[in-house]
Amino acid sequence: MVLRILSVLFALAAIALLSFYLFSPSSAPVFLNYGSKNTNFTLNSMENSSLQFYPNMRYPDKKISYKISGCPLQRQNDMENAFELLSQKTVLNFYPVESEEEISVACSEDTLYEGNIFVAGEGGPINITTTENFNVILHGKILLLRESDCPSPNIATHELLHALGFEHSENKNNLMYNFTNCNQELGEDIPAKINEIYSTASLPDLTFEETSAEIDGRYIGAEVNIRNNGLKKSEEAELEVYADNSLVGSFNINQIGIGYGIQITFSNYKSSKTNPVEIKFVINSTFNELDKENNVLILKK
């Protein structure tokens, strides 16, 4: 009886599990994929970071929420005018919210520091998630310590552009120069860069990363890593596993946040053929993605 119970427990342990378990080396044939990208989605400007702190910095959507707290009327008006100015010159649209804002605006010096550091001086991104094609800003902060005497809200616009990921310019006539004066202009390069980066739709993008599979006769085991390299949280999807085009099994993929990933590990799934030469993984999603061509991964001997 004891032996029978132990046998049942051993069989249950062999059933596929979602886990972070790593397989031990074995003599079975091993199929490997070391995270090579099989996507047609690229952004040509990924290497061009001359205007920004990091390449392709953007918020998840071109509609960006903000909240202004504790600012005198003049500085609040400057900030709202800066939002309006960029809305007119770019595809961005800013809107106020009461909480969970993407850009926080304050005017009090005791909000100068985030821990011991405030990124980019008086304005900048403070929460960034890196994906394959973007550095996604999830939260930015602006601190307005001075009021502008200029006809245009130069100081507020300067700090807003920092919060959008743009760094200082070496051109004294550019609005992003270290020191602000009323004669500086925004120019065309930054609005053009914003429009280029935000031309990519706010969609998820489920992609395969490091994945390996092993076969022992008819039994298949694998470790599959899937990441959301898109600009929006993904909905639920399904992973299907095929051996020589015969379905071996399927797994539910829960929602995945921007830049996050999951690992699906299974063992002892039975194939209809002995020693198949090809293992195929397919992500089935019913929602739009940036690129669905990267939803298929094929591993061969």
SVG drawing of the C-alpha trace seen along z (x, -y; Angstrom):
<svg xmlns="http://www.w3.org/2000/svg" viewBox="-10 -88 36 90">
<polyline fill="none" stroke="black" stroke-width="0.4" points="0.0,0.0 2.8,-2.4 4.5,-1.7 1.3,-2.3 0.8,-5.7 4.4,-6.7 3.9,-5.7 0.8,-7.9 2.6,-10.9 5.5,-10.5 3.1,-10.5 1.4,-13.6 4.8,-15.3 5.5,-14.7 2.4,-16.5 3.0,-19.9 3.3,-22.8 3.7,-26.6 6.9,-27.2 10.4,-28.5 11.9,-25.0 15.1,-24.4 15.7,-21.1 18.7,-19.1 21.1,-18.0 20.1,-14.7 21.2,-12.7 18.0,-13.2 18.1,-15.2 17.9,-18.9 16.4,-21.7 17.5,-25.2 16.5,-28.8 18.6,-31.4 16.1,-34.2 16.9,-35.2 14.3,-37.6 12.0,-36.5 10.0,-39.7 9.4,-42.0 8.5,-44.9 11.4,-47.3 11.8,-51.1 14.6,-52.5 15.3,-55.2 16.1,-52.8 19.8,-53.7 19.2,-57.4 19.0,-58.7 20.5,-62.2 17.4,-64.0 16.4,-61.7 17.9,-60.3 17.4,-56.8 16.3,-55.6 12.6,-55.8 11.3,-57.0 7.5,-57.3 4.4,-56.8 2.2,-53.7 -0.3,-55.9 -0.4,-59.2 -3.2,-60.2 -1.3,-61.0 -2.9,-61.9 -1.6,-64.5 -2.3,-66.0 -1.2,-69.4 -0.9,-69.7 -0.1,-72.6 0.9,-75.1 0.1,-78.9 -2.3,-80.0 0.4,-81.5 2.5,-78.3 -0.6,-76.1 -1.6,-78.2 1.9,-77.9 1.7,-74.2 -1.7,-73.9 -0.5,-76.1 2.5,-73.9 0.3,-70.9 -1.8,-72.7 1.2,-73.9 2.5,-70.4 -1.0,-69.1 -1.1,-71.6 2.3,-70.8 2.3,-67.0 0.0,-64.0 0.0,-64.0 -3.1,-64.7 -2.9,-65.5 -5.9,-65.3 -6.3,-65.9 -7.2,-63.2 -7.7,-63.1 -5.4,-60.2 -3.1,-57.6 -1.8,-60.2 1.1,-59.5 2.7,-62.9 2.7,-64.5 3.2,-68.2 4.1,-70.0 5.5,-73.3 6.7,-72.6 10.4,-72.1 9.7,-69.2 8.7,-67.1 12.1,-67.8 13.5,-64.4 12.4,-60.9 14.3,-59.1 17.5,-61.0 17.5,-61.6 15.2,-63.6 15.7,-62.5 16.7,-65.1 16.7,-68.1 13.3,-69.6 11.5,-67.2 11.9,-63.7 10.8,-60.1 11.0,-58.3 9.5,-54.9 10.8,-53.3 10.2,-49.8 12.5,-48.7 11.0,-46.5 12.5,-45.3 11.7,-48.5 10.9,-51.2 11.8,-52.6 8.3,-52.9 7.7,-55.7 5.1,-54.7 5.4,-57.8 7.1,-61.2 7.4,-64.1 7.6,-67.9 8.6,-70.4 8.0,-74.0 10.0,-76.2 9.9,-79.4 7.3,-81.4 7.9,-82.4 7.9,-86.0 7.8,-85.0 4.8,-85.2 5.1,-81.4 5.3,-79.0 9.0,-78.2 9.9,-76.9 6.9,-74.6 7.4,-73.3 11.1,-72.7 10.3,-70.6 7.4,-68.8 9.8,-67.8 12.1,-66.4 9.2,-64.3 8.6,-63.1 12.2,-61.8 14.0,-64.7 17.4,-65.9 19.1,-69.3 20.2,-70.8 23.6,-72.5 21.8,-75.1 21.4,-78.3 18.4,-79.3 16.6,-76.0 14.0,-75.7 15.8,-72.7 19.1,-74.6 20.2,-74.5 19.3,-78.1 15.9,-79.5 15.2,-82.8 12.2,-84.2 13.8,-84.1 14.3,-80.4 12.1,-78.3 11.0,-74.7 12.0,-74.1 10.8,-71.2 13.1,-68.3 11.4,-67.5 7.8,-67.5 8.9,-65.4 10.6,-62.9 7.5,-62.8 5.2,-62.1 7.6,-59.4 7.8,-57.6 4.1,-57.8 3.1,-56.7 3.3,-53.1 -0.1,-52.0 -0.6,-51.3 -0.9,-47.5 0.6,-44.5 3.2,-42.3 3.7,-38.8 7.1,-37.4 9.2,-34.3 12.4,-34.7 14.9,-32.0 13.1,-28.7 14.4,-25.1 12.8,-21.7 13.9,-18.1 12.5,-14.8 13.0,-11.3 11.3,-8.9 7.7,-10.1 7.9,-12.3 8.5,-16.0 9.5,-18.6 10.1,-22.3 10.8,-25.6 9.1,-28.4 9.6,-32.1 7.1,-34.6 7.3,-38.4 5.1,-41.3 7.3,-43.7 4.4,-45.9 2.9,-49.2 -0.2,-47.8 -1.1,-45.0 -2.0,-41.9 -5.2,-40.0 -5.4,-36.3 -4.1,-34.0 -3.1,-30.4 0.1,-28.6 -0.1,-25.6 2.7,-23.0 3.1,-20.8 5.5,-18.0 5.8,-17.5 2.6,-19.5 0.6,-17.3 -0.9,-19.1 0.8,-17.9 -0.8,-20.2 -2.0,-23.8 -1.6,-26.2 -3.4,-29.3 -1.4,-32.6 -2.7,-35.1 -2.6,-38.8 1.0,-40.2 2.0,-43.8 4.3,-45.9 7.8,-44.5 6.8,-41.6 7.0,-37.9 6.0,-34.4 7.7,-31.0 5.8,-27.9 7.5,-24.6 6.2,-21.1 7.5,-17.6 6.4,-14.1 3.9,-15.3 3.4,-12.4 3.8,-12.9 2.0,-10.7 5.4,-10.1 8.7,-8.8 11.5,-11.3 9.9,-14.1 12.3,-16.4 10.4,-19.6 8.8,-21.3 6.5,-24.3 5.2,-26.8 2.2,-29.0 0.8,-31.9 -2.9,-32.2 -4.3,-35.6 -7.7,-37.1 -6.5,-40.7 -4.5,-42.9 -0.7,-43.0 2.1,-45.0 3.4,-41.9 1.7,-38.5 4.5,-37.0 6.6,-36.5 3.8,-34.4 5.4,-31.3 8.6,-29.6 10.0,-26.5 12.8,-24.4 14.5,-21.7 17.2,-19.2"/>
</svg>
